[in-house]
Amino acid sequence: MNIGLRQLETFRLFARTQSVTETARLMRVSQPAVSQTLKELEGQFGFALFVRSNGRTRLTIEANNVLPEIERLFAQMASLRGKAEELKDNRAGALSIASVPSFTAQILPDAIKAFRAARSQVKIRTEVHTASDVVRQIRQEYCDIGFAFMPLDEVGVSVQPLLRMSMVCLVPAGHALAGNDIITAADLMKQTIIVHGAETTPGFILRESLGEEVAGFQVLTTNQSVTSMHMAQSGLGIAFAHPLVLAHDPLGKVVAIPYERHVPLTFALLYSRNRPVSRIVLQFEAILRKGIMSFNKELQDRGLESECLI
């Protein structure tokens, strides 16, 4: 039997997704390549790995029996990688990061810059995803750490809360409401309001917090905080957004004003539960924490509700 790690990795991912198409997408290979790899592994094992019934795919009994051994093997491999990294030159290594777009304008770039000043030979890869894809990147171990808003689908993912904020109203500079100390529901009744869709974490929390109040507004919907910022900057309306997007407004085209009702959001750091946290990740996290604390103070100095959780 001559089984390769790539074959086992393909099967391991397929076992989680139950889809050749999704496995191919996550591994960034073609569907025929995934199918061929699974076929080759079946030849090595001497039994079928999955069957199709009524249009659905399910693992065979034999595949389910061998899967825990494969998971243990990858856990041991992750442990070995972590140990090897600890023994390497302190300047070498790699760090992969998955983040929602709104975190990429200030805190994250500043942390990467400070980290590279001390660890110039570390290879850093940063990817931008939706929150659900950030979780998927961490769960499938394609990235070392991720950043997204809670709550999250936490199966296989460890979550470290970083910052608790309250959503604010982004009012175009020069708008009649731009001088307000606080924005009320009555203020917004004749305004166009830009909100996240309910499928996003901020959008879901906004609707949970405000209930039927949102239904009374004239609404434009988007799925990204940065987009809501740009729409407010252009004068399309007043946006409900979290304070992280303020870094995307260096020219001060909007004014962030608290809403009369608290709409809480918690931003978090994500790890895989199935692999040890490397020394490189811990060193980067230490630098990041300084940036989070600085940003928290900045928000508080602007009169915005914020709490550092680290």
DAJOPE-V361328 format. One record per pair of residues at least 12 apart in sequence whose ideal C-beta (glycine too) atoms are under 7 Angstrom apart, sorted by the first residue. I is the first residue (numbers start at 1). GAP is how many residues later the second one is. Records with the same first field share a line. If there is no record, write none. Layout:
I: GAP / GAP
//
This chain:
1: 43
2: 42
3: 38 / 41
7: 30 / 33 / 34
8: 62 / 65
10: 13 / 17 / 24 / 27 / 28
11: 27 / 30 / 38 / 59
12: 58 / 62
13: 13 / 14 / 127
14: 20 / 24
15: 44 / 52
18: 39
20: 14 / 15
26: 114
47: 13 / 15
48: 12
49: 14
50: 13
75: 199
78: 196 / 197 / 198
79: 197
82: 194 / 196
85: 193 / 194 / 195
86: 193
91: 28 / 29 / 30
92: 29 / 30
93: 29 / 187
94: 28 / 29
95: 27 / 29 / 49 / 185 / 186 / 189
96: 29 / 47 / 48
97: 28 / 29 / 46 / 47 / 48
98: 29 / 31 / 36 / 39 / 40 / 45 / 48
99: 27 / 29 / 35 / 47 / 48
100: 30 / 31 / 34 / 47 / 48
101: 27 / 123 / 125
102: 123 / 124 / 142 / 143
103: 44 / 141
104: 24
105: 142 / 143
106: 141
107: 184 / 185 / 188
110: 181
111: 173 / 176 / 177 / 180
112: 12
114: 173
115: 169 / 172
122: 158
127: 16
131: 17 / 18 / 70
134: 12 / 13 / 14 / 136
135: 13 / 17 / 18 / 22 / 135
138: 19 / 132 / 133 / 134
139: 17 / 18 / 133
141: 131 / 133 / 134
144: 134 / 137
145: 124 / 125 / 126 / 136
146: 124
147: 120 / 122 / 123
148: 120 / 122
149: 52 / 53 / 116 / 117 / 118
150: 116 / 118
156: 116 / 117 / 118
157: 113 / 115 / 116
158: 112 / 113 / 115
159: 109 / 111
160: 108 / 109
161: 105 / 107 / 148
162: 105 / 106 / 107 / 130 / 147 / 148
163: 104 / 129 / 133 / 143 / 145 / 146
164: 100 / 102 / 143 / 145
165: 77 / 78 / 100 / 134 / 140 / 141
166: 92 / 96 / 97 / 98 / 139
167: 35 / 39 / 73 / 74 / 75 / 92 / 96 / 98
168: 73 / 75 / 88 / 89 / 90 / 91 / 136
169: 14 / 69 / 71 / 88 / 90
170: 59 / 62 / 68 / 69 / 71 / 84 / 86
171: 67 / 83 / 84 / 86
172: 60 / 61 / 63 / 81 / 82
173: 79 / 80 / 81 / 82
178: 77
180: 77
182: 75 / 76 / 78
183: 74 / 76 / 77
184: 76
185: 28 / 75
188: 29 / 50
189: 27
191: 46 / 47
192: 26 / 28 / 44 / 45
193: 24 / 25 / 26 / 44 / 45 / 47
194: 26 / 28 / 34 / 37 / 38 / 42 / 43 / 44 / 45
195: 19 / 24 / 26 / 45
196: 26 / 27 / 32
197: 24 / 26
199: 24
200: 23
202: 23 / 40 / 63
205: 58 / 60
206: 34 / 57
209: 52 / 54
210: 51 / 53
220: 16 / 17
225: 16 / 17 / 19 / 20
226: 19 / 22
228: 13
229: 12 / 16 / 19 / 20 / 25
232: 22
233: 16 / 20 / 21
242: 23
243: 13 / 56 / 61 / 63
244: 23
256: 46 / 48
258: 46 / 47
262: 43
269: 16
289: 21
292: 16 / 18
293: 15
296: 12
//
